[in-house]
Amino acid sequence: MSYYTPQEVTDVTIEKGIQKANSNALALTVLGFLGGAFISLGYLLYIRVIGTAPHEWGSFATFIGASVFPVGTDLHFTRWRRTDYGKYDGGLACLV
């Protein structure tokens, strides 16, 4: 299984950007709400960690809270791989 080369990553990024620019308003609205929901989830994780950490930990609790915040923004990501048939397949990986 091979992955995209840097040039192919650039080409796919440009292609996806053009597709997104040509999307309808409903799709962009849904994506906007999902983006806000993922950021909110990251903040809720941060609050949960900070609120339950012992007071004695001090700024270390803040560090741990800051470490879990990106989980909300990086909740899911797509990794692209080349299939055996020469086509590209986007596999969705979720952190739950």
C-alpha positions as CSV (number, residue, x, y, z in Angstrom):
1,M,0.0,0.0,0.0
2,S,1.5,3.3,-1.0
3,Y,0.6,6.8,-0.2
4,Y,0.4,10.1,-2.1
5,T,3.5,11.7,-3.1
6,P,4.0,15.4,-2.2
7,Q,3.0,16.5,-5.7
8,E,-0.2,14.3,-5.6
9,V,-1.1,15.8,-2.2
10,T,-0.8,19.3,-3.7
11,D,-3.0,18.2,-6.7
12,V,-5.7,16.6,-4.4
13,T,-5.7,19.7,-2.2
14,I,-6.3,22.0,-5.1
15,E,-9.0,19.7,-6.5
16,K,-10.8,19.5,-3.1
17,G,-10.5,23.3,-2.7
18,I,-12.2,23.8,-6.1
19,Q,-14.9,21.4,-5.1
20,K,-15.5,23.2,-1.8
21,A,-15.6,26.6,-3.6
22,N,-18.3,25.3,-5.9
23,S,-20.3,23.7,-3.1
24,N,-23.9,24.9,-2.4
25,A,-24.8,27.0,0.6
26,L,-26.4,24.0,2.5
27,A,-23.3,21.9,2.4
28,L,-21.1,24.8,3.6
29,T,-23.6,25.6,6.4
30,V,-23.5,22.0,7.6
31,L,-19.7,21.9,7.4
32,G,-19.6,25.2,9.4
33,F,-21.9,23.8,12.1
34,L,-19.8,20.6,12.3
35,G,-16.6,22.6,12.6
36,G,-18.1,24.6,15.5
37,A,-19.3,21.4,17.2
38,F,-15.9,19.9,17.0
39,I,-14.2,23.0,18.5
40,S,-16.9,23.1,21.2
41,L,-16.2,19.4,22.0
42,G,-12.5,20.2,22.4
43,Y,-13.3,23.0,24.8
44,L,-15.6,20.8,26.8
45,L,-12.8,18.2,27.1
46,Y,-10.5,21.0,28.3
47,I,-13.1,22.1,30.9
48,R,-13.6,18.5,32.1
49,V,-9.9,17.9,32.6
50,I,-9.3,21.3,34.4
51,G,-12.4,20.9,36.6
52,T,-11.6,17.4,37.8
53,A,-7.8,17.9,38.3
54,P,-6.5,18.2,41.8
55,H,-5.7,21.7,42.9
56,E,-2.2,20.6,43.9
57,W,-1.3,20.0,40.2
58,G,-1.4,23.7,39.6
59,S,-0.3,24.6,36.0
60,F,0.3,21.0,35.1
61,A,-3.5,20.5,35.0
62,T,-3.7,23.4,32.5
63,F,-1.0,21.7,30.4
64,I,-3.0,18.5,30.3
65,G,-6.2,20.4,29.5
66,A,-4.4,22.2,26.6
67,S,-3.2,18.8,25.4
68,V,-6.7,17.4,25.1
69,F,-8.2,20.4,23.4
70,P,-6.9,19.4,19.9
71,V,-8.8,16.1,20.2
72,G,-12.0,18.1,19.4
73,T,-10.5,19.9,16.5
74,D,-8.8,16.8,15.1
75,L,-11.7,14.5,15.9
76,H,-11.6,12.8,12.6
77,F,-9.2,12.9,9.7
78,T,-8.9,11.3,6.4
79,R,-5.9,9.3,5.3
80,W,-5.5,8.7,1.7
81,R,-4.0,5.5,0.3
82,R,-3.6,3.9,-3.0
83,T,-5.6,0.7,-3.5
84,D,-4.4,-2.4,-5.3
85,Y,-6.3,-1.3,-8.4
86,G,-4.4,2.0,-8.7
87,K,-7.3,4.1,-7.5
88,Y,-7.2,6.3,-4.4
89,D,-9.4,5.6,-1.5
90,G,-10.0,7.9,1.5
91,G,-10.2,5.9,4.7
92,L,-11.9,7.7,7.5
93,A,-10.4,7.3,11.0
94,C,-12.2,8.5,14.1
95,L,-10.8,9.1,17.5
96,V,-13.6,8.3,19.9
